[in-house]
Amino acid sequence: MNIDEMREYVRYSTDIAIGCQVPNLQIEGSPRMRNISQTGLCFTTKSCVQRGNNIHLTIPVNGVDFEVDGTVMRCHDMEVHYEMGVKFNDDRTESSIQMIDQLCQIEQYRSDVKTKEGREMTSEEAGKEWAEKFG
């Protein structure tokens, strides 16, 4: 995969806790998603997973857990944690598209609240509040 392919899709920034499972490997720490696109996502964790390994991700969005399988494309040592890039195994995964849409709406809501009200929220807090108002 080259840089042009990696940037083919828009990435949406976020900061939410996710679950991840890799066969025969214990993931340490609390993984946090950093960004997501139509074809994959990036997250941070205390464990490094080698490129090519399969990974199962659980992404909570408004009280619903989206289950997505992917392949680790990269793992970079960032000194205090590792940053992993994962490509979804099925580019047509309907749940990934729904997940991206909801995450974008939540992050836009979070940004709007900060701008209009001056109120800071975590992505999780924004998700709960967004779901109460619009879900």
C-alpha positions in Angstrom: 0.0 0.0 0.0 1.5 3.4 -0.9 0.8 6.8 0.6 -1.7 7.7 -2.2 -3.8 4.6 -1.4 -3.6 5.3 2.3 -5.1 8.8 1.8 -7.7 7.8 -0.7 -10.5 8.2 1.9 -11.2 11.1 4.2 -10.3 10.3 7.8 -12.5 11.5 10.7 -10.8 12.3 14.0 -12.2 10.9 17.2 -11.1 9.7 20.6 -13.1 6.9 21.9 -12.3 3.7 23.7 -12.5 0.5 21.6 -12.1 -3.2 22.2 -9.7 -5.3 20.2 -8.8 -8.9 20.1 -5.9 -10.6 18.3 -5.6 -14.4 18.2 -3.0 -15.6 20.7 -2.1 -12.1 21.9 -3.1 -10.2 25.0 -3.7 -6.5 24.2 -2.5 -4.3 27.1 -3.9 -0.9 28.2 -7.0 0.7 27.0 -7.1 1.1 23.2 -8.4 4.4 21.9 -9.5 5.1 18.4 -7.8 8.2 16.9 -9.4 8.3 13.4 -11.6 6.3 11.1 -12.2 6.2 7.3 -14.5 4.1 5.1 -11.8 1.4 4.8 -10.1 1.4 8.2 -9.1 3.1 11.3 -6.1 4.1 13.5 -5.9 3.5 17.3 -3.4 3.7 20.1 -2.6 1.0 22.6 0.2 -0.3 24.8 0.7 -3.4 22.7 2.2 -3.7 19.3 0.7 -6.1 16.8 2.7 -7.2 13.8 1.6 -6.2 10.3 -0.6 -8.7 8.6 -2.2 -10.1 11.8 -5.9 -10.3 11.9 -7.7 -8.2 14.5 -11.3 -8.0 15.8 -12.5 -4.6 16.8 -15.5 -3.6 19.0 -16.5 0.0 18.5 -19.2 1.4 20.8 -21.4 4.0 19.1 -24.4 5.3 21.0 -24.9 2.2 23.0 -24.4 -0.2 20.1 -21.3 -2.2 19.6 -20.1 -2.5 16.0 -18.0 -5.6 15.4 -15.5 -5.2 12.6 -12.7 -7.6 11.5 -9.5 -6.1 10.0 -5.9 -6.6 9.2 -3.1 -4.7 10.9 -1.3 -2.6 8.3 1.1 -0.8 10.5 2.3 -0.4 14.1 4.4 2.6 15.0 6.2 3.1 18.3 5.2 6.5 19.6 7.3 6.2 22.8 4.4 6.3 25.3 2.1 4.0 23.2 1.8 2.3 19.8 -0.2 3.6 17.0 -1.8 0.9 14.8 -3.4 1.3 11.4 -6.1 -1.3 10.6 -7.7 -2.0 7.2 -11.2 -3.4 7.4 -11.3 -6.9 5.8 -14.5 -6.2 4.0 -14.6 -2.8 2.3 -18.4 -3.1 1.9 -19.0 -3.6 5.6 -22.3 -1.9 6.2 -21.6 -1.4 9.9 -18.4 0.5 9.1 -20.3 3.0 7.0 -22.9 3.4 9.7 -20.2 3.7 12.3 -18.4 6.4 10.3 -21.6 8.4 9.8 -22.5 8.3 13.5 -19.0 9.1 14.6 -18.9 12.1 12.2 -22.3 13.4 13.5 -21.1 13.0 17.1 -17.8 14.7 16.5 -19.6 17.6 14.6 -22.0 17.9 17.6 -19.1 17.9 20.0 -17.4 20.7 17.9 -20.7 22.7 17.7 -21.2 22.5 21.5 -17.7 23.8 22.1 -18.1 26.6 19.6 -21.6 27.7 20.6 -21.6 27.0 24.4 -17.9 26.9 25.2 -18.4 23.5 26.8 -15.7 20.8 26.4 -16.9 17.1 26.2 -15.2 13.8 25.6 -16.3 11.8 22.6 -18.1 9.4 24.9 -20.0 12.3 26.6 -20.9 13.8 23.2 -22.1 10.4 22.0 -24.4 10.0 25.0 -25.8 13.5 24.7 -26.1 13.3 20.9 -28.0 10.0 21.3 -30.4 11.5 23.8 -31.2 14.4 21.5 -31.0 12.9 18.1 -30.8 9.1 18.4 
